[in-house]
Amino acid sequence: MNLFTSTAGWQTLGLLMLSNVFMTVAWYGHLKDLASKPWWIAALISWGIALFEYLLQVPANRIGYGAGISLAQLKITQEVITLAVFVPFSMFYMGQPFKTDFIWAGLCLMGAVYFIFRSA
């Protein structure tokens, strides 16, 4: 199935993008915002944020899989979205510098996308 030719594909992409925003904030936001708090407070807050990730990610995967997107295609799509969300988050929110390694990682993921989707 082509992600970009069906409503289910677009729903899957949209939900995975939103889910990834919550995931990235849950996994890494505490490093900036809760650095002075005990780890268990950061963990509880992160789990609370991650709940919203799962409330979006689980339906996204069910919609996509039910529409014929393979498990491998869902996973590679998730990884591409993860990098696309992580790079701006790390630069703009966490104040990290841009690295050319982000480009190389993206190119490697594009290779993975090619191989996973080529027979679709």
LUMVEXLO-83839 format. One record per atom (N, C-alpha, C): x, y, z; residue in one letter. Coordinates in steps of 0.2 Angstrom, whole numbers, plus 5000, padded with zeros to 4 digits. Example, Ala and Ser with C-alpha at 12.3 -4.5 7.8 and 13.67 -1.06 7.14 Angstrom:
506649725039a
506249785039a
506649845039a
506449895035s
506849955036s
506450005039s
//
This chain:
500449945000m
500050005000m
500450065000m
500250114996n
500650184996n
500350225002n
500750245006l
500550295012l
500150355009l
500350375003f
500150445001f
499550444997f
499250384996t
498650374991t
498050354994t
498050355001s
497350335004s
497250385010s
496650385012t
496450425019t
496850385025t
496750315025a
497150285030a
497850295031a
498150305025g
498850315025g
499050385028g
498650435026w
498750505029w
498550505036w
498050465038q
497850465045q
498450435049q
498750385046t
499250345050t
499850395050t
500050425045l
500650475045l
500450535050l
499850565050g
499750615055g
499750595062g
499450535064l
499450515070l
500150495073l
500550465068l
501250445070l
501650515071l
501550565067m
501950625068m
501750655075m
501150665077l
500950685083l
501150645089l
501150585088s
501350535093s
502150545094s
502450555089n
503250565090n
503350635093n
502950685093v
503050745096v
503050725104v
502550695106f
502450675113f
503050635115f
503250585111m
503750535113m
504450575114m
504550615109t
505150655110t
505250695116t
504650735118v
504650775124v
504650725130v
504350675130a
504350625136a
505050595137a
505350585131w
506050545132w
506650595134w
506550655131y
507150705131y
506950775135y
506350795135g
506150855138g
506350865145g
506350815149h
506550815156h
507250835157h
507750825152l
508450835152l
508550915153l
508050955150k
508151025151k
507651055157k
507051025157d
506551055161d
506551035168d
506750965169l
506750935176l
507450915178l
507950945176a
508650925177a
508750935185a
508450975188s
508650985195s
508150945200s
507650905197k
507250865200k
507550795201k
507250755206p
507450685206p
507250645200p
507650595198w
507450555192w
506750525192w
506550505198w
505850475198w
505350525197w
505450585198i
504950635197i
504950645189i
505550655186a
505550655179a
505250595176a
505350535178a
505050475176a
504250475176a
504050495181l
503250505182l
502950555177l
503250605177i
503050665172i
503150635165i
503650605163s
503850575157s
503250525155s
503150475160w
502650425159w
501950455157w
501750515161g
501150545159g
501150575152g
501650605150i
501750635143i
501650575138i
502050515140a
502050465135a
501350425134a
500950435139l
500250415138l
499950435132l
500050505131f
499750535125f
500050505119f
500750495119e
501050465113e
500750395112e
500550355116y
500250285115y
499550295113y
499250345115l
498550355113l
498450375106l
499050405103l
499050415096l
499350365092l
499950335095q
500350285091q
499950215090q
499550195095v
499250135094v
498650135089v
498250185089p
497750195083p
498150205077p
498650235076a
499050245070a
499250185067a
499550145071n
499750075069n
499250025067n
498650035071r
498049995069r
497750015062r
497650075061i
497450105055i
497850085049i
498450095050g
498950075045g
498950005043g
499049965048y
499149895047y
498449865044y
497849895047g
497249865044g
497149885037g
497449945035a
497449965028a
497949935023a
498349885026g
498849855022g
499549875022g
499649925026i
500349945027i
500749885031i
501249865029s
501549805032s
501949825039s
502049785043l
502349795050l
503049835048l
503449805044a
504049835042a
504049905040a
503549915035q
503349985033q
503150035038q
502750015043l
502550055049l
503150075053l
503650025054k
504250035058k
504650085055k
504850075049i
505250125045i
504950195045i
504350195043t
504050255043t
504050295050t
503950255055q
504050285062q
504750305063q
505250275061e
505950295062e
506150355058e
505850365052v
505950425048v
505650485051v
505050475054i
504650525058i
505050545064i
505350495067t
505750505073t
506250555072t
506650545067l
507250585065l
506950655063l
506450655059a
506150725057a
505950765063a
505650735068v
505450775074v
506050785079v
506550735079f
507050745084f
507550805082f
507750805076v
508150855074v
507950925076v
507350945074p
507151015076p
507051025083p
506850975087f
506750975094f
507450985097f
507950945095s
508650955098s
508951025097s
508751045091m
509051115089m
508751175093m
508051175092f
507651235094f
507451225101f
507351175104y
507051165111y
507651155115y
508151105113m
508651085118m
509351135116m
509351175111g
509851215110g
510451175107g
510451115104q
510951085102q
511151105095q
511751105093p
511951125086p
511751075081p
511651105075f
511551055069f
512151025067f
512150955066k
512650915064k
512550885057k
513050875053t
513050845047t
512850775048t
512950745054d
512750675055d
512050665054d
511650715056f
510950715055f
510750705047f
511150735043i
511050725036i
511150645034i
511750625036w
511950555035w
511450505037w
511250515043a
510750475046a
510050475042a
509850535040g
509250535036g
509350505029g
509950505026l
510150465020l
510050395021l
510350375027c
510350295028c
509550275029c
509150315032l
508450305033l
508150305026l
508350345022m
508050345015m
508150285011m
508750255012g
508950185010g
508450135013g
508350135019a
507950085022a
507250095020a
506950155019v
506350165016v
506250135009v
506750145005y
506750114998y
506750044998y
507150005002f
507149935003f
506449905005f
506149945010i
505549915014i
504949925009i
504949985005f
504350005001f
504449984994f
505049954992r
505149944985r
504649884982r
504449844986s
504049784983s
503249804984s
503149864987a
502449874989a
502049904982a
//
